[in-house]
Amino acid sequence: MSRGHQEHPARPMGQHDDHGHGHGHEDHVPHGSMKDYVSGFVLAVILTAIPFWLVMNKAISSTATLGIVLLIFAAVQIVVHIKYFLHMNGKSEGGWNMLAMIFTIILVVITLSGSQWVMYHMNHNMMPTMSPENMPTETVPQSMQGMHGMQQQPAEAAQSK
């Protein structure tokens, strides 16, 4: 056994000695400088202010186009946060951070697109009699007519028919 690193006898849980070897930090990725943080902050503020201005001033009249523009700004802001604040790249943590992020993005895209697909088809395939335009006005069933406050006035009954 070498003198540089000796085997330690078993110790009770919670008793560790910090001998400064820095185990597990071989793939240390340096954090950003103050210039990187300021650049990221300025970009994040700009990428928040522009969509806010677009919405508040109704600069884009089409809601579909506005939604797409806002999603693009949101995606760019996510990239800015990942690069400047989370310092994620293909090298950090041996690439596992990037792999976990890609997996998360795939799950989010599947969940959101699947939800949109289901909602669209539920709306499209709704029975014509169930659309809001064809819904009957609320009437009180015969069994509840005798209850307090549940009787229709004769004028209301004539108008609803």
N, C-alpha and C positions, 0 to 999 in steps of 0.2 A: 504494500500500500504506500502511496506517495504521501509526503508531508503536507503538500498543498491542500489536499481535501481529504479529511478523515471521515470515516463512517461514524455517525452519531448513534449512541444507544437509543433504544426506544424511550420516548419521553411522554409524559401525560399530555393529553390534549390541551392546547392553548399555550404550551410553553415552546416557543420557537426562539432560536437565536438568529439575529440578522447579521450574517458575517460578510455582507457586501459583495457577494459573488455575482448577484444580478441574474440568477437563473431564469430562463424563459424570456429574456429580453434581447435575444440576438437579432430579431427582425424588427427592431424599433424603427418606426417611421417618424422623422422629426415633425413637430407641429409647426404650423404656419407662423410667420412673423407678424408684427403689429400691422405692417403694410397689407398683408393678406387679409387680416381680420377687418381692417378699415375698408378695403376694397369690397369684401364680401358684404359688409354692412351697407355701404353705399349702393351696391347693386340690388340688395334686398329691398331697400327703401324705394328705389326707383321702380323696381318690379312690382311693388305694392301700390305706389302712388299712381302709376299710369292706368292700371285697371280700375282703380277707385275713381279717377277722373273720368274715364270712359263711361262708367256706370252712372255717376252722379250727373254728368252733363248730357247724358243720352246721345253721345257722339255717334253711336252706331244704332240705326233705327231697327234693324232686323235682330230679333232676339236670338235666332239660331246662330247668326254670324257673331254676335256679341259673346255668346256662350263658347264658341270655338276659340275666339280671340282670348277670352279669359282662361280657358284651359291651356292654351299655349303659354301664356304668361306664367301660369301656375307650374307648368312643367319646367320652364326655364328657371324659375325660382327654386324648385327642388334641386336642380343640378347645381345652382350656385351654393345652396346650403350644404350639399354633399361635398363639394370641392373645397369651399373656403372654411366651413365650420366643423364638419365631421372628418375632414382630411381623408376621405375614402378614395382609394384608387386600387388598381390591380395588385399592388405590392403589399398593402397593409394586411397584417395578420395572415400572411401567406396566401392571400387571395380569397380567403373564406368570407371576409366582410362583403366583398363584391358579389360573390356567389349567393350569399344570403340576401343581399339587396335585390339581385336579379330574380330570385325565387319569390320574394315578397311582391315585387312589381308584377310578376306573372299572375300570382294569386289575386292581387287587387284588380288587374285587368279582367281576369276571368269572372270574378264576382260582380264587378260593375257592369260589364257587357252582358253577362247572363241575366242580371236583374233588369237591365233596360230591355232586353229581348223579351223576357217574360211579361213585363208591364205593357210593352207595345202590343204583343199578341193577345194579351188579356183584353186590352182596350179594343183592338181590331175585331176580335172574335166575340165581343159582347153581344148578347141577344138584342135585336132592335127594340124590343119592348122595354128593355132595361136601361136605355139611354136616358140621360137627365131630361131631355125634351119630352119624352113620351111617358115619364113617370106620372102616375095619377097623383092628384092632391091627396093629402092625408085625410082619411076618413076614420070615423070611430066605429069599431065593430058593434053589431047588434048586442052582443053579450055585455058590452061595457056602456051601453046607452043609459042605463039607470044609475050609473055612478055619478057622484057629485062632480060637477065641472066637466063632464064628458058629453053632455048633450049639445047637439048642433042647434043653433037658432034656425027657425024656418027660413029666414032670408039667406043665411049662409048655405043651407041645404039647396036652395033653389039656384044660387050662384055657382055652386060647385058642379052642378049637372050640366 
